[in-house]
Amino acid sequence: MASSPGRAVFFLVLFLVLLGDLHCCSGSQVYVVYMGKGLQGDSDLQHDTRRLHYQMLAAVHDGSLEKAQASHVYTYSSGFQGFAAKLNKEQAMKLAEMPGVFSVFPNTKRRLHTTHSWDFMGLSTNAEGEVPGLSTKNQENVIVGFIDTGIWPESPSFSDHGMPPIPKRWRGQCQRGEANSPSNFTCNRKIIGGRYYLNGYQTEEGDSSKNAIKFISPRDSSGHGSHTASIAAGRFVRNMNYGGLGTGGGRGGAPMSRIAAYKACWDSGCYDVDILAAFDDAIRDGVDIISVSLGPDYPQDDYFRDAISIGSFHATSNGILVVSSAGNAGRQGSATNLAPWMLTVAAGTTDRSFVSYIRLENGTFIMGESLSTYHMKTSVRTIPASEANAGYFTPYQSSFCLDSSLNRTKARGKILICRRTGGSSESRLSTSMIVKEAGAAGMILIDEMGDHVATHFAVPGTAVGKEMGDKILSYIKSTRHASTKILPAKTIIRLRYGPRVAAFSSRGPSSLTPEILKPDVAAPGLNILAAWSPAKKNMHFNILSGTSMACPHVTGIAALVKSVYPSWNPSAIKSAIMTTATVLDKKRRTIATDPDGKAATPFDFGSGFMDPIKALNPGVIFDAQPEDYRSFLCAISHDDHSLHLITGDNGTCTHRTSSSATALNYPSITIPHLKRSYSVTRTMTNVGNPRSIYRAVVSAPRGINVTVTPEVLNFENYGAKKTFTVSFHVNVPPRGYVFGSLSWHGNGRGAHLTMPLVVKVQTSDKA
């Protein structure tokens, strides 16, 4: 049939439209435009998100709505707000600058992802943990001991597939427990040792301990020990996830290193006598590193009255590095595991979030954080828990959803808004259990800590900070029958740029020896995915937060450093990790702290956030021998008798010259009582290029003049030692602690190290 003039015009127009479409999208790729906080403020926009997205796209397509529609790929309006579209780089940059846009990033094709914390820190290695340009194949000869809750040997994270025979120097045991019972435990070429310690626990707990003990063997019944071990040294697992969240490949920092499990911790805790027995065996067995994701309450007792300090002192004296967690109290001066012979780790964040949005009935979306993937079919009547108070509980008490504080009739079928303060002892999960028992349909937890910890709830639930919580409460007050819907959790990358110091991470200064900066370094500790014990809720992987998770991240890198430099002692490994740490986030800004966003200080993160690649090539180190730690003990006023008790030798303090704890050859300098002037000496050892020159660059603390003598250190061979003096002089007395840094810039490739300077001026004759 012949074409009519009308049809010819139609096809011409269609051709021109298609040509325009091709022109609009040439040289483009798909980008995600993420609007993290959702649509707020304008009710018309809240009810027509797609129209808003078209308008935004039209703005970068010369005002053409047709081009905008042609470039549009997806609208996201359930779990989060945003859209996907075909854009060129210029258009993407314009969108990123628009109000309401949180971030714009390309739709990159990705391979199986790691547990993300390692990729976030730049350790993008293969499944065996090989680092380009460095030989870390010696991992298989590095043995890491974990004093924890045991380990689950059948986990794929602890497979020995492809691993060579166990090192002949290994002297450990594998306590198998009861044969043909759930307690039975078997070692392999990955888990080469397993011991358990019950005496102290059973003595203290008495008859009640019998019901609490599930496995009388090194087998892990709580999951914590399996989690920490896999973060540090777990094998590559192809499909690691938690209920579909964080899906991808996962492995530890040193996946080919050996593991020895020392189960000194049980469901109710760890006792000193069992911890010391574990240290004792680990030293004897021949481990290279001990990871201790536990510690005392703060303020910490004297070094001589703390099992971990004592055990780690002996481990260090035997050439074993001890890595420990700083604690989760989140307050200044709350850090524990303070001994200078330990490497103490603070917790930081990555850029991965587990987000669960709350959809208000007016169309507003509020972002919360959760690990719960429940699907609510409809919006549900939502009330503050204070309106559901029961019995003798006041509305204020019920607002915290305390046990028995909720009236079942008032709570049934509703979403309750509960509160949680920084001093709350109730966990998020236990609070959700109370809400579930009251018959509620879900819960919104307003957590004043604002720590971004994602947890599982027993009902559809999510946690928000105070600011978002106030917005929800304002909405509740503005309408007679407020309703909300809690959306299932999603995994989002780069929602929050990091690293930041986690809100719960314990801070310095040291309550025992303020001359020693603690914590030493920071590492990922927020929402970390790793192995778990299926004895606990039948899960094989779990997501946890705490300095317990940060500690094994450093342990894994310490194992890699040990594999590259087998002869290095604990202080050398520690120095390499500390002096190469960074104080900048991924946007090259000063690392901030949660929840207030203030700039972090060395009391928050020590030397900074660990950099795994740089730690493997530090250039120079600050070395300390057992004798130096004995001098340190003399300097902090311990007498000959107490020194003899801890060292077991006949050494005395009489002829030791150290007058201050500041004299220890530590990779940081802290002067807590500066009067007018003071000088500190440090010695560096060359472990880089045989001929190296380093120049001092000082960033002085406010009000303090700092000079370095000499300013240039010339190393002529490997292993050479050079001593320098740092002199502090008060110019304008500052109030409180002030912070700076001393950097040494080398002539070798990438040779650069930094040490924190921490000073407090003494304003009176009193210490």
Residue pairs with C-beta under 8 A, 6 or more apart in sequence:
17 66
20 64
20 66
20 67
20 70
21 66
21 67
21 70
24 61
24 64
24 67
24 70
24 71
24 86
25 70
25 71
25 86
27 88
28 71
28 86
28 87
28 88
28 91
29 86
29 87
29 106
29 107
30 73
30 84
30 85
30 86
30 87
30 106
30 107
31 84
31 85
31 86
31 87
31 92
31 95
31 104
31 105
31 106
31 107
32 82
32 83
32 84
32 104
32 105
32 106
32 107
33 53
33 56
33 82
33 83
33 84
33 85
33 95
33 101
33 104
34 80
34 81
34 82
34 101
34 102
34 103
34 104
34 105
34 492
34 495
35 80
35 81
35 82
35 100
35 101
35 102
36 80
36 81
36 82
36 102
36 103
36 367
36 495
37 81
37 100
37 102
37 365
37 367
38 80
38 81
38 357
38 364
38 365
38 366
38 367
39 45
39 46
39 49
39 52
39 81
39 100
39 363
39 364
39 365
40 46
40 364
40 365
40 471
43 362
43 363
45 51
45 52
46 362
46 363
46 364
47 363
49 75
49 77
49 81
50 75
50 77
53 72
53 75
53 83
53 85
54 65
54 68
54 69
54 72
55 68
56 68
56 95
56 98
57 67
57 68
57 69
57 71
57 72
57 83
57 85
57 95
58 64
58 65
58 67
58 68
59 94
59 98
60 87
60 91
60 94
60 95
61 67
61 68
61 71
61 91
71 85
71 86
71 87
72 83
72 84
72 85
73 83
73 84
73 85
73 86
74 83
74 84
75 83
76 82
76 83
76 84
78 357
78 487
79 355
79 356
79 357
79 487
79 488
79 490
80 355
80 357
80 365
80 367
80 490
80 492
81 365
82 102
84 107
87 95
92 104
92 106
93 104
95 101
95 104
96 103
96 104
102 495
103 494
103 495
105 494
111 249
112 238
112 248
112 249
113 119
113 247
113 248
113 249
114 124
114 248
114 249
114 250
114 251
115 231
115 240
115 246
115 248
115 250
115 251
115 528
115 529
115 530
116 246
116 248
116 350
116 352
116 493
116 529
117 231
117 350
117 523
117 524
117 528
117 553
118 124
118 125
118 251
118 253
118 612
120 350
120 351
120 352
120 498
120 499
120 524
121 523
121 524
121 553
121 609
121 610
121 611
121 612
122 611
122 612
122 613
123 131
123 253
123 557
123 612
123 613
125 131
125 132
127 235
127 236
127 249
127 251
127 255
128 139
128 236
128 255
128 256
129 136
129 139
129 251
129 252
129 253
129 254
129 255
129 256
129 560
130 136
130 137
131 560
131 613
131 616
134 564
134 616
134 617
135 564
136 254
136 560
136 563
136 564
136 616
137 256
137 563
138 563
138 564
138 566
139 254
139 255
139 256
139 257
139 559
139 560
139 563
140 163
140 164
140 167
140 256
140 257
140 258
141 167
141 258
141 563
141 566
142 254
142 257
142 258
142 288
142 289
142 559
142 562
142 563
143 167
143 170
143 192
143 257
143 258
143 259
143 260
143 285
143 286
143 287
143 288
143 289
144 229
144 232
144 233
144 254
144 257
144 258
144 259
144 260
144 287
144 288
144 289
144 290
144 291
144 555
144 559
145 193
145 260
145 261
145 262
145 282
145 285
145 287
145 289
145 290
145 291
146 225
146 228
146 229
146 232
146 259
146 260
146 261
146 262
146 290
146 291
146 293
146 552
147 262
147 264
147 265
147 270
147 275
147 278
147 279
147 282
147 290
147 291
147 292
147 294
148 220
148 224
148 225
148 228
148 229
148 261
148 262
148 263
148 264
148 265
148 291
148 292
148 293
148 294
149 220
149 221
149 222
149 223
149 224
149 225
149 226
149 263
149 265
149 266
150 194
150 196
150 215
150 217
150 218
150 219
150 220
150 221
150 225
150 226
150 261
150 263
151 158
151 191
151 194
151 218
151 219
151 220
151 225
151 226
151 229
151 259
151 261
151 263
152 158
152 219
152 220
152 223
152 226
152 531
152 532
152 533
152 534
152 535
153 185
153 186
153 187
153 188
153 191
153 194
153 219
155 226
155 230
155 531
155 532
155 540
156 235
156 237
156 531
156 540
157 226
157 229
157 230
157 234
157 235
157 237
157 250
157 251
157 252
157 530
157 531
158 188
158 190
158 191
158 226
158 229
158 230
158 234
158 235
158 259
158 531
159 188
159 190
159 235
160 188
160 189
160 190
160 191
161 235
163 189
163 190
163 256
164 189
165 189
166 189
166 192
166 258
167 258
169 286
170 192
170 193
170 258
170 285
170 286
171 284
171 285
171 286
172 192
172 193
172 195
172 260
172 281
172 285
172 286
172 287
173 193
173 194
173 195
173 285
174 185
174 186
174 187
174 192
174 193
174 194
174 218
175 185
175 194
175 195
175 196
175 217
175 218
176 184
176 185
176 186
176 217
177 183
177 184
177 185
177 196
177 215
177 216
177 217
177 218
177 219
178 184
178 216
178 217
182 214
182 215
182 219
183 215
183 216
183 217
183 219
184 217
184 219
185 194
185 215
185 217
185 218
185 219
187 193
187 194
189 258
190 235
190 258
190 259
191 258
191 259
191 260
191 261
192 258
192 259
192 260
193 259
193 260
193 261
193 285
194 217
194 218
194 260
194 261
194 263
195 218
195 260
195 261
195 262
195 263
195 278
195 281
196 216
196 217
196 218
196 262
196 263
196 264
197 262
197 263
197 264
197 274
197 275
197 277
197 278
198 213
198 216
198 266
198 274
199 273
199 274
199 277
200 271
200 272
200 273
200 274
200 277
201 209
201 266
201 268
201 270
201 271
201 274
202 209
203 271
203 273
204 271
205 212
205 268
209 266
209 268
212 266
212 267
212 268
213 266
213 267
214 221
214 267
214 535
215 221
215 535
217 263
218 261
218 262
218 263
219 533
219 535
220 226
220 261
220 263
220 533
220 535
221 267
221 533
221 535
221 536
222 265
222 266
222 267
222 533
222 536
223 532
223 533
223 535
223 536
223 539
223 542
224 265
224 293
224 544
224 548
225 261
225 263
225 265
225 533
226 530
226 531
226 532
226 533
227 528
227 530
227 531
227 532
227 542
227 544
227 548
227 549
228 291
228 293
228 530
228 548
228 549
228 551
228 552
229 252
229 259
229 261
229 291
229 531
229 552
230 250
230 252
230 530
230 531
231 252
231 253
231 528
231 530
231 549
231 552
231 553
231 555
231 556
232 252
232 253
232 254
232 257
232 291
232 552
232 553
232 555
232 556
232 559
233 252
233 253
233 254
233 255
233 257
233 258
233 259
233 555
233 556
233 559
234 250
234 251
234 252
234 255
234 530
234 531
235 251
235 252
235 255
236 249
236 250
236 251
236 255
237 249
237 250
237 251
237 531
238 249
239 247
239 248
239 249
240 246
240 247
240 248
240 249
240 250
240 529
240 541
241 247
241 248
241 529
241 541
242 371
242 529
242 539
242 541
242 542
242 543
243 371
243 373
244 373
245 354
245 371
245 373
245 489
245 490
245 491
245 529
245 543
246 352
246 354
246 491
246 529
246 543
247 491
250 529
250 530
250 541
252 530
252 552
252 556
253 552
253 553
253 555
253 556
253 557
253 559
253 560
253 612
254 556
254 557
254 559
254 560
254 563
257 556
257 559
257 563
260 282
260 285
260 287
262 278
262 281
262 282
263 278
264 270
264 271
264 274
264 275
264 277
264 278
265 274
265 294
270 294
272 307
273 307
275 294
275 307
275 308
275 311
276 307
276 310
276 311
278 311
279 290
279 307
279 310
279 311
279 312
279 314
279 315
280 311
280 314
282 290
282 315
282 320
283 314
283 315
283 318
283 320
287 320
288 319
288 320
288 321
288 559
288 562
289 320
289 321
289 322
289 323
289 555
289 558
289 559
289 562
290 312
290 315
290 320
290 321
290 322
290 323
291 323
291 324
291 551
291 552
291 555
292 308
292 312
292 322
292 323
292 324
292 325
292 337
292 551
293 324
293 325
293 546
293 547
293 548
293 549
293 551
293 552
294 308
294 324
294 325
294 548
295 308
295 324
295 325
295 326
295 327
295 336
295 337
296 306
296 308
296 336
296 337
297 336
298 327
298 329
298 333
298 334
298 335
298 336
298 506
298 511
299 333
299 511
299 512
300 306
300 336
300 337
300 338
300 511
300 512
302 512
303 309
303 310
303 313
303 338
303 339
303 512
303 633
303 646
304 310
304 638
304 642
304 645
304 646
306 339
308 322
308 324
308 337
308 339
308 342
309 337
309 338
309 339
309 342
310 646
311 322
312 322
312 324
312 339
312 341
312 342
313 339
313 341
313 629
313 646
315 321
315 322
316 322
316 341
316 342
316 570
316 571
316 626
316 629
317 626
317 629
317 647
319 569
319 570
320 570
321 343
321 558
321 562
321 570
321 573
321 574
322 341
322 342
322 343
322 570
323 342
323 343
323 345
323 551
323 552
323 554
323 555
323 558
324 337
324 342
324 343
324 344
324 345
324 551
325 337
325 344
325 345
325 347
325 546
325 547
325 548
325 550
325 551
326 335
326 336
326 337
326 344
326 345
326 346
326 347
326 505
326 506
326 518
326 519
326 547
326 550
327 334
327 335
327 336
327 337
327 505
327 506
327 547
328 347
328 504
328 505
328 506
328 546
328 547
328 548
329 504
329 506
330 422
330 449
330 451
330 503
330 504
330 505
330 506
330 507
331 506
331 507
332 507
332 508
332 509
332 603
333 507
333 508
333 509
333 511
334 506
334 507
335 344
335 346
335 506
335 507
335 508
335 510
335 511
335 518
335 519
336 506
337 344
337 518
338 344
338 510
338 511
338 512
338 513
338 516
338 518
340 513
340 516
340 624
340 629
340 632
340 661
340 664
340 666
341 570
341 571
341 624
341 629
343 520
343 521
343 554
343 558
343 570
343 573
343 574
343 577
343 578
344 518
344 519
344 520
344 521
344 606
345 519
345 520
345 521
345 522
345 523
345 525
345 547
345 550
345 551
345 553
345 554
346 501
346 502
346 505
346 506
346 507
346 519
346 521
346 522
346 523
346 525
346 547
346 550
346 604
346 605
346 606
347 501
347 502
347 504
347 505
347 522
347 523
347 524
347 525
347 526
347 545
347 546
347 547
347 549
347 550
348 498
348 499
348 500
348 501
348 502
348 505
348 522
348 523
348 524
348 525
348 526
348 550
348 591
348 605
348 609
349 452
349 496
349 498
349 499
349 500
349 501
349 502
349 524
349 525
349 526
349 594
350 498
350 499
350 524
350 526
350 527
351 493
351 494
351 495
351 496
351 497
351 498
351 586
352 491
352 492
352 493
352 495
352 527
353 369
353 452
353 454
353 491
353 492
353 493
353 495
353 496
353 527
354 369
354 370
354 371
354 454
354 489
354 490
354 491
354 492
354 527
354 543
355 367
355 368
355 369
355 370
355 489
355 490
355 491
355 492
355 495
356 368
356 369
356 370
356 372
356 461
356 462
356 486
356 487
356 488
356 489
356 490
357 365
357 366
357 367
357 368
357 462
357 486
357 487
358 365
358 366
358 367
358 368
358 444
358 462
358 464
358 472
358 484
358 485
358 486
358 487
359 365
359 379
359 484
359 485
359 487
360 366
360 472
360 475
360 482
360 483
360 484
361 379
361 479
361 482
361 483
361 484
362 475
362 479
364 471
364 475
366 464
366 468
366 471
366 472
367 464
367 468
368 444
368 462
368 463
368 464
368 468
368 486
369 452
369 453
369 454
369 462
369 463
369 464
369 489
370 454
370 455
370 456
370 457
370 461
370 462
370 463
370 486
370 489
371 454
371 455
371 456
371 457
371 489
371 543
372 456
372 457
372 459
372 460
372 461
372 462
372 488
372 489
373 488
373 489
374 442
374 459
374 460
374 486
374 488
375 488
376 441
376 442
376 460
376 485
376 486
376 487
378 485
379 483
379 484
379 485
380 413
380 414
380 415
380 441
380 442
380 483
380 484
380 485
381 413
381 414
381 415
381 481
381 482
381 483
382 414
382 415
382 416
382 417
382 444
382 476
382 482
382 483
382 484
383 410
383 414
383 415
383 416
383 417
383 476
383 482
384 399
384 416
384 417
384 473
384 476
385 398
385 399
385 400
385 401
385 405
385 406
385 411
385 416
385 417
385 418
385 419
385 435
386 395
386 396
386 398
386 399
387 395
387 410
388 398
388 406
388 407
388 410
388 411
388 414
388 416
388 438
389 395
389 397
389 398
389 405
389 406
389 407
389 410
390 398
390 404
390 405
390 406
390 407
390 408
390 410
391 404
391 405
391 407
393 402
393 404
393 405
397 405
398 405
398 406
399 418
399 419
400 418
400 419
400 420
400 421
400 424
400 426
400 431
401 416
401 418
401 419
401 431
401 434
401 435
401 443
402 426
402 434
403 434
405 434
406 416
406 434
406 435
406 438
406 440
407 438
408 438
408 439
411 435
411 438
411 439
411 440
412 438
412 439
412 440
413 439
413 440
413 441
414 440
414 441
415 440
415 441
415 442
415 443
415 444
415 460
415 484
415 486
416 435
416 438
416 440
416 442
416 443
416 444
417 443
417 444
417 446
417 469
417 472
417 473
417 476
418 431
418 435
418 443
418 444
418 445
418 446
419 445
419 446
419 448
419 469
420 426
420 428
420 431
420 445
420 446
420 447
420 448
420 449
420 463
421 448
421 449
422 448
422 449
427 455
428 445
428 447
428 453
428 455
428 457
428 461
428 463
429 455
429 456
429 457
429 458
431 443
431 445
432 443
432 445
432 457
432 458
432 459
432 461
433 458
435 442
435 443
435 458
435 459
435 461
436 458
436 459
440 459
441 459
441 460
442 459
442 460
442 461
442 486
443 457
443 459
443 460
443 461
444 461
444 462
444 463
444 464
444 469
444 472
444 484
444 486
445 457
445 461
445 462
445 463
445 464
446 463
446 464
446 465
446 466
446 468
446 469
446 472
446 473
447 463
447 464
447 465
447 466
448 465
448 466
449 503
449 504
449 595
450 465
450 466
450 503
450 594
450 595
451 502
451 503
451 504
451 526
451 545
451 594
451 595
452 496
452 502
452 503
452 526
452 527
452 594
452 595
453 463
453 504
453 526
453 527
453 545
454 463
454 489
454 527
454 543
454 545
455 463
460 486
461 486
462 486
462 489
464 472
465 595
472 484
475 482
476 482
497 585
497 586
497 587
498 585
498 586
499 522
499 524
499 585
499 586
499 591
499 609
500 585
500 591
500 592
500 593
500 594
500 600
501 522
501 591
501 592
501 593
501 594
501 600
501 604
501 605
502 525
502 526
502 545
502 594
503 593
503 594
503 595
504 545
504 546
504 547
505 519
505 522
505 525
505 547
505 550
505 604
506 519
506 547
507 519
507 603
507 604
508 517
508 518
508 519
508 602
508 603
508 604
508 606
509 517
509 518
509 603
509 670
509 672
509 737
509 758
510 516
510 517
510 518
513 636
513 661
514 670
514 672
515 660
515 661
515 662
515 664
515 670
515 671
515 672
516 661
516 664
516 666
516 670
517 602
517 603
517 606
517 607
517 666
517 668
517 670
517 756
517 758
518 606
519 605
519 606
520 574
520 577
520 578
520 606
520 607
520 668
521 554
521 577
521 578
521 581
521 605
521 606
521 607
521 608
521 609
521 610
522 550
522 581
522 604
522 605
522 606
522 608
522 609
522 610
523 550
523 551
523 553
523 554
523 609
523 610
524 549
524 550
524 553
525 545
525 546
525 547
525 548
525 549
525 550
525 551
525 553
526 545
526 549
527 543
527 544
527 545
528 543
528 544
528 545
528 549
529 541
529 542
529 543
530 541
530 542
530 544
530 549
531 540
531 541
531 542
532 539
532 540
532 541
532 542
534 540
553 610
554 577
554 610
557 577
557 610
557 612
557 615
558 573
558 574
558 577
560 612
560 615
560 616
561 568
561 573
561 576
561 577
561 615
561 616
562 568
562 573
564 616
565 572
565 573
565 687
568 576
568 621
569 623
569 625
571 621
571 622
571 623
571 624
571 625
571 665
572 621
572 623
572 685
572 687
574 667
575 618
575 621
575 622
575 623
575 667
576 615
576 616
576 618
576 621
577 610
577 615
578 606
578 607
578 667
578 668
578 755
579 607
579 618
579 620
579 621
579 622
579 667
579 753
579 754
579 755
580 611
580 614
580 615
580 618
580 753
581 605
581 606
581 607
581 608
581 609
581 610
581 611
581 754
582 591
582 608
582 609
582 611
583 590
583 591
583 600
583 605
583 608
583 609
583 741
583 754
584 590
584 591
585 591
585 592
585 609
590 599
590 600
591 599
591 600
591 604
591 605
591 608
591 609
592 598
592 599
592 600
593 599
593 600
593 604
601 737
601 739
602 668
602 739
602 756
602 758
603 737
603 758
606 668
606 756
607 667
607 668
607 754
607 755
607 756
608 754
614 750
617 688
617 750
618 687
618 688
618 753
619 686
619 687
619 688
619 689
619 692
619 694
619 746
619 748
619 750
619 751
619 752
619 753
620 684
620 685
620 686
620 687
620 688
620 692
620 694
620 715
620 744
620 746
620 751
620 753
621 684
621 685
621 687
622 665
622 666
622 667
622 682
622 683
622 684
622 685
622 755
623 665
623 683
623 685
623 721
624 664
624 665
624 666
626 647
628 664
628 665
629 664
630 643
630 647
630 651
630 656
631 656
631 657
631 658
631 663
631 664
632 658
632 661
632 663
632 664
633 642
633 643
633 646
633 653
634 643
634 653
634 656
634 658
635 656
635 658
635 659
635 660
635 661
635 663
635 664
636 661
638 653
639 653
640 652
640 653
640 654
643 651
643 652
643 653
644 650
644 651
658 664
662 669
662 670
662 671
662 680
663 680
663 681
665 682
665 683
666 682
667 755
668 755
668 756
668 757
668 758
669 680
669 682
669 726
669 742
669 755
669 756
669 757
669 758
670 756
670 758
670 759
671 678
671 680
671 728
671 758
671 759
671 760
672 737
672 758
672 760
673 760
673 762
673 767
674 704
674 728
674 730
674 759
674 760
674 761
674 762
675 730
675 761
675 762
676 729
676 730
677 727
677 728
677 729
677 730
678 727
678 728
679 725
679 726
679 727
679 728
680 725
680 726
680 727
680 728
681 723
681 724
681 725
681 726
682 723
682 724
682 726
682 755
683 721
683 722
683 723
683 724
684 694
684 713
684 721
684 722
684 723
684 724
684 744
685 719
685 720
685 721
686 692
686 715
686 717
686 718
686 719
686 720
686 721
686 722
687 718
687 719
688 718
688 746
688 748
688 751
689 747
689 748
689 751
690 715
690 716
690 717
690 718
691 715
691 716
691 717
692 714
692 715
692 746
692 747
692 748
692 751
693 712
693 713
693 714
693 715
693 746
693 747
694 712
694 713
694 715
694 744
694 745
694 746
694 747
694 751
695 711
695 712
695 744
695 745
696 708
696 711
696 712
696 724
696 742
696 743
696 744
697 742
697 743
697 744
697 745
698 706
698 707
698 708
698 740
698 741
698 742
698 743
699 740
699 741
699 742
699 743
699 757
700 706
700 740
700 757
701 734
701 738
701 739
701 740
701 757
701 758
701 759
702 734
702 738
702 740
703 730
703 731
703 732
703 733
703 734
703 738
703 761
704 728
704 729
704 730
704 731
704 734
704 738
704 740
704 759
704 761
705 728
705 729
705 730
705 731
706 726
706 727
706 728
706 729
706 740
706 742
706 757
707 726
707 727
707 729
708 724
708 725
708 726
708 727
708 742
709 724
709 725
709 727
710 724
713 722
713 724
713 744
714 722
715 722
726 742
726 757
728 759
730 761
733 761
733 763
734 761
736 760
737 758
737 759
737 760
738 758
738 759
738 760
739 756
739 757
739 758
739 759
740 756
740 757
740 759
741 754
741 755
741 756
741 757
742 754
742 755
742 757
743 752
743 753
743 754
743 755
744 752
744 753
744 754
745 751
745 752
746 752
746 753
